[in-house]
Amino acid sequence: MAFDQIKLEISRLLTEMQNEPQDRHEIYLSLREKLSQIKATGMPLPEDLVKLEHELEEEFASEQRDGE
């Protein structure tokens, strides 16, 4: 997949996250997949998206710990 296409899909995911916060976990998983695709192309990962990925990962890990 072309880098520009991946960027468009990430942009769409971020818009979805704002418009449909109840689907945050699914969007997080899709974001991880897109970042992996970027990494596979050898392109550098955008720092802001990496930071967002880590923040969401911590949020969901915290929710799992609280739910146990």
N, C-alpha and C positions, 0 to 999 in steps of 0.2 A: 504494500500500500504506500502511496506517495506521501511524503512528509506533509505537504500542504493539506491532503485529505485527512490525515491524522489530526492536524491542528484544527480543522473544521469540526471534526467529530468531538474533540475535547471541548471546543467552544460550545457545541450543542449540549454536551453533558453538563457543563457549568450552568448553562441557562436552565436546563431541567432541574438542577439542584436548587436553584433559586425559586423556580415555579412550582416544584413538587417536592417539598422537603421530606415528605413521608417516604420517598423512594431513595433516600440518601445512601443507604447501604448498597443497593444495586448500582447506583451511579458511581459510588466509590470503587466497586469491583470493575466497572467498565473503564474508569479512569486509570486504574492500575494496569489494565490490559493495554490501553493506548500508550501509556508511558513505556511499557515493555516493548511495544512495537517501535517507538521512537528510538529506544536504546538499541534495538536490533539493527536499525539503520546506521548506527554509529554516530548519530547526531547527539549533541549534548541535550540533557533534559532541562527544561525550564525550571529554574530554582523555585519559582512561586508555586508551580504545580507539584513539585516534589514536596514542598512544605505542606501544601494542602493535603496531599496523600498521607503524610505522616500524622497530621492533625486528625484527619478522619480515622486513621488506623487506631490512634490512641483513644479517640472518642468511642469507637465501637468496642475496643478491648475493655474499656472502663464500663461500658454498659453490660458487657458479658459478665464481668466480675461482680457487678452490683446485682445482676439477675440470678446469680448462683446462690 
